[in-house]
Amino acid sequence: MSLTYCNLSKRPHVFQRMTGLSVSEFQEIVYRVHPLWETSVESLKKSSGRWSILKTFEDKVMSLLIYYRTYITHEFIGHLFGLHNSNVCRLFKKLEPLMGKRLAIKKDRTLTSEVIRCDRATDSTPCQKSQAQENGLCHK
């Protein structure tokens, strides 16, 4: 069994927890991005070729949003949706720029030193990341 928009949208609470969006917000994203997908990806295909495992555009967008929400590996996303990790990577390379044209998506997986810096003089809580301490990003 693999995840599909059709199945997951019937459970709005679970859908929101997995994607970070309500079903109506998700439908708005699909409405905005789908025309770009049709013109820049689907219309460029010379032949139909092999059928995609992800049958609908909604499934494709949902896979990317779950990836953004969890930052799990492409291989794990592939297991969830029944794809090989290389197909996940190819899909994301096509879909990410299109979503970026219509939505404000900040894709920054790194923490800046300001985010993880701990000021022990004013705050007694220890740093969450031991790597930050090792790299000298936390005040002693």
ABEGO torsion letter per residue (X at the ends): XBBBAAAAAABAAAAAAAAGBBAAAAAAAAAAAAAAAAAAAAAABABAEBBBABABAAAAAAAAAAAAAAGBBAAAAAAAAGBBAAAAAAAAAAAAAAAAAABBBBBBABBBAAAABBBAAABABBBABAAAAAAGABBX
